[in-house]
Amino acid sequence: MFGGPWSYDEAPTGKPGPVEQEWFDSVLGRMGAAVVGRNMYEAAGHWGDTNPWGVPCFIVTHRTEEQPEGDDFVFVDGLAEAIQHAKQAAGNKDVSLAGGADVLRQALELGLVDDLSIVIAPVILGGGKRLFEGFSQDIELEHQGVRQSQYATIIDYAVTRS
């Protein structure tokens, strides 16, 4: 969504288009804290050791002793604990589950997701983790909207609770 091309070997080289930037800005405007899985943190190259969101960011990992220096990222053992810390840090703003697939599946299974945005890039990758692989629950979603550009299709859903 940030201007392609996409591969596991090379980061996107462009900038987000207006559709992607509008969506991203709306997410950032509501975000009070972020929770990210260790695999995504590693795959992103630690974002150059600089928090990309400017809000408290909690990394779910079982290797908390590898906590990096500085206060850009806080390593937390387990999703439930990370969510608890993130809710306290976020105040009245949203906690964003920024990914990866394992963290998102766990949060869905625990009923911790209120809204779900799925971003689809126009590329088929031959690797990586499948978002819903092994997921065995049925979850009702209410369609909230779709945005499309040459770089991404963004589909927004609300998780329906009974």
N, C-alpha and C positions, 0 to 999 in steps of 0.2 A: 504494500500500500504506500510505500515511500519511494515510488518512482522506479522500481525494478532496475536491472534484471535481478531475478531471484535465483539463488542456488545455495547449497550448504557450504560451498567453498568461498563465496564472495558476498559481501553485504550489498544491499541496494545502493546504487550510485546516484540516484536522483533525489528530488525533494517531493514531498507530498503535493498532490494536486489540490484544488480548492475543495473538492468533496471530502477527501481524506482529512485535510486540515480542519475543516469545519467539525467533522465528527470527533477528531482527536482533541480539539480545543474544548468541545462540550464535555468530553470525558474528563479532561484535566481540570476543568472548572468545578466539577462536582467532587473530585478526588481529594480525600483527606489523608489517605495512607494506601500503600500498595503491598500486596503479598505476591511473592514470586517463588517458584520452585528452584531448587539448586541447579537442575539441569539447564533451565532457561538462563539462569544467571551465568553459568559457565559458557553456554553456547553464544551468549551475547558478549563474551569477552569481558565480563564484569562491567560492561558499559564504560570501559576505560577508567574504572574505579571511581566514577562519578554518577551519582543517582540521576537518572534521566527525567524523573518526574518532579523533583523538588519538594516531595512530601516524604514522611517517614516510610522506609521500604524494608520489609521483613522478608528474609530469605528462609524458606523451609528447607532444613537440612538436618541430617543426623550427625553431621560433623561440625558442631558448633564451636569446637576448639579451634577451628580454622577461621574464626571471625577476623575480617580484615581490619586494619587500622583505620581510624577516622570514624565518623558517624553517618556516612552515606548509606550504609547497609547494616542491618542487625540480623545476625544468624539466630534462628529459633528452631528448636527441636520439635517438629510436628505442626500440622496444619491448624489444629484447634488452638494451640498456644499462640501461633502467629496471628490468627484472626482475633483472638482476645487482645493482644497487644495493639494490633492495627485499629480495632474499634476504639480503644482508649485514646490512641494518638489522633484519630480522625475527628473526634468530637462529633459534631452534627453533620459532617460530610461523609461521602461514600468511602467504603473500603473497596478498592479495585483488586480483583484477582487477575493479575496481569499474565498469568500462565506459568508454566507450560501445561501440557496435556495432563500429566499426573495430578497436579494440584487442582486443576479444574474438575477432573473426574471425582476426586475425593470430596471437593466442596459440594458438587452436585449430589453425591451420595449422602452427604450429611445434611442436606437441605439448607445449605448456607448461601445459595445463589438466589437473588431476587430478579436480576436482569442478566441476559446473556446476549452478547454481540458476537456474531461469527463473521470473521473477515476472510473472504476467499480471494486469493490472488490468482490471476490467469496463467497458472503454470502447474504442471504435474511434476512433483518431485519424487525421485526414486528412493527416498529414505525418510527418516524421521519417525516420530511417534504419531499414531493416529489418535485423534482427539477422543473418540468414543470407543476405541478398541477395548473389549472386555467389560464394557459398561452394561449392566444387566437390569437396570431399573427403567420403568416407564415414567417420563416426566412430561406433563402437559405444558405446552408453551403457547403464549398468546402473541401473535405477530404484531410488532410495534412499528415496523417500517423497514424500508430498504433504500440504500444509497448505492449508486453505481458510477464508476468511472473506468478509464482504461486500465487502471492499476489494481482496482479492488471492487468487490461487491461486499457491502457491509449489511448484514441482516440483524436487526434488533428484535429481541423477544423479551417478554416478561414471563417469569416462571409462575405458573398457576398453582395455587395452593388450594387444597380442598378442605 
